[in-house]
């Protein structure tokens, strides 16, 4: 149950961080912020992220013809894995479906989401936090400095976001405990 509560905290943190991101000073106009919020209201939080990225790229002077589409595609994949997937789990847990997730109409069990909920652990939620922090930094740079800091930092940051899940794929709660115990010992990292 504690892991599910942590997943709820993660999703609340993502929503708060996204709100901070779209309200970045000297970033979006009030009209653009309203468009992003409307995308969320009409669609989903994922639609809001996509609208945010789309509007931020309008301020970019990226000259390489394939740069912008490639960046948008990679950011969209990150939004799917770090916003959409956790959001689905959050919605099920928030509505009391932490044992068996139901389909949208609540008429039968959603097997895929049920498996995702059962396989959820603190290691995965921690990985979401770590990746999401970097994703927010990327989007903030795109909003604040699309032609300087974003262009200089994007590649290293996106590669890190994509590499963290790969590096942690074999991590388990047990292996995490072992690493933490080693750090506590004198002379540990």
N, C-alpha and C positions, 0 to 999 in steps of 0.2 A: 504493500500500500504506500510506503514511503516513496518508492520510485515513481509511482503515479502522481503523487503530490509534487514531487520534484519536476515532473514533466509539465504539470499545470503551471508551476512557477516559471519554468523555462518559457512557455508560450506567453505568459503575461509579460515577462521581461522582453521578449521579442516585440510584442505589440508596443510597449513603452519605448523601446529603443527605436523602433520604426517611426513612432510619432516624433521623437527627438530629431531623428534624421531628416524627416520632411520639413521640420521647422528650423532647420539650420539657418542661422543668420546670413543674409545676403545670398540665399540659395534660391528657393522658389518664391514666386509672387503669391499673394493670397488667392488669386484665381487658380494658379497651378495646384496649390495645396487643396483647394476645394475640389478640383478635378480628381486628385489622388483619393481623397476621402469619398467622393462619389463612386469611384471605381470599387472601393471596398464595400460601400453600402449596397450597390447594385449587384456586385459579383461576390468577391471574397477578398481576404487579406492578400492572397497571391496576386489578384488583379491589381490591387493597390501597389504592391511592389513593382509589378511590371509597368504600370503607368508611371511610377516614380522614375524608373530607369529610362523609360522612353522619353520623358520630359527632360531628364538630366542630359541625355545625349543631344538634345536640340541645342544645348549651350556649348557643345564640344565642336572643336574645329579639326577633328581627326581627319587627316588627309589620305591615309591609306585606304584604298577602296574596300578591302576585306576586313579591316580592323574593327569597325563598328559592328557589322553583323556577327563576327566571331565573338566579340566581347559580349554582345547581347545574348547570344546563344549560351555561352558559358555561365553568365550570370543567371539566366533563366533556369539552367540545370541546378545551380546552387539554391535558387529560390524554391524550386520543387523539393529538393531533398532537405533543406533546412527550415522551410516555412510551411509548405503544403503538407508534407508527410507528418511532421509533429503536430500540426494543427488538426489534422484528421483524428489523430490519437487523442489529443486534448479534448476535442468535441465529444468523443465517445466516453472518455473518463469523466468529463464534467457532467454528462447526462447519466451517470451511474452505470455505464456499460464497461466496467473494468474487468469483468469475467468473460463475457461474450459480447462482442460488438454486433450491433444489428445493422441491416441495410438502411438506406435513407427513409424508407416507408415504415421501418420497424416491423416488418412482416417476416423476416427470416435472418439467420445469422450471416454476418459478413465474415467469411472464413479468413480472408487475407488480413483484415484489420484485427481480428481476434488473435491471430498468430503474432502480429506486430505488437499488440498489447502484452501478450504473454512473454515475448522475448525482450521486452523493454527492461533495461537495467541502468544502474547509475553510471556505468562506463559509457553507455550510448548517449545518455542525456548530457554528460560532461563533454563528450565529443561535439554534440550539437552546440553547446554553449561556446566552446572554443572556436568552432567554425563560424558560427553566427557573428561573433565579435569581429572577426576579420571581414566577413561579408558586409557588415554595417560600415566598417572603415572604408571599404572599397566604394560603396555607394556614397558615403559622405564626401570622399575625395572627388568622385565624379560630379557631385553637386557643387562643392566649394571651389574646386580648382580643376575643371575638366581638361584644360590644355597644358597644365604643368604637373602638379603633384600626382594627379591620376595617371597621366601618361607615363610618368617615371616609376610609379609604384605598382601599377596594375599587375604586370606579369608575375612578379614575385609573390604578390599577395594571393592571386587566384590560384597559383600553383600550390601554395601552402594550404588553402582551403580544400583543394581537391586531394592533396596528399594526406592530410590528417586522417580521414576515414580509412585510407589504404594502410597507413602505418599502424592504426589501432584496430584493424579488422580482427586480429587474433587476441586482442585484450579481453580478459574476463574479469569478473569481480575478484576471483582468486589471484590472478596475476597482478591485478592492481594492488591488492592487499600486500602481496609479496614485495612489490616495488616501494610501497609506502613504509613497510617495516624496515627495509634496507636503508631508507633515507633517515629513519629515526636512530639507527645504530650509530655510535661514535665512528667517525671516519666515513660514513655513508655520504652519498651525493647530496 
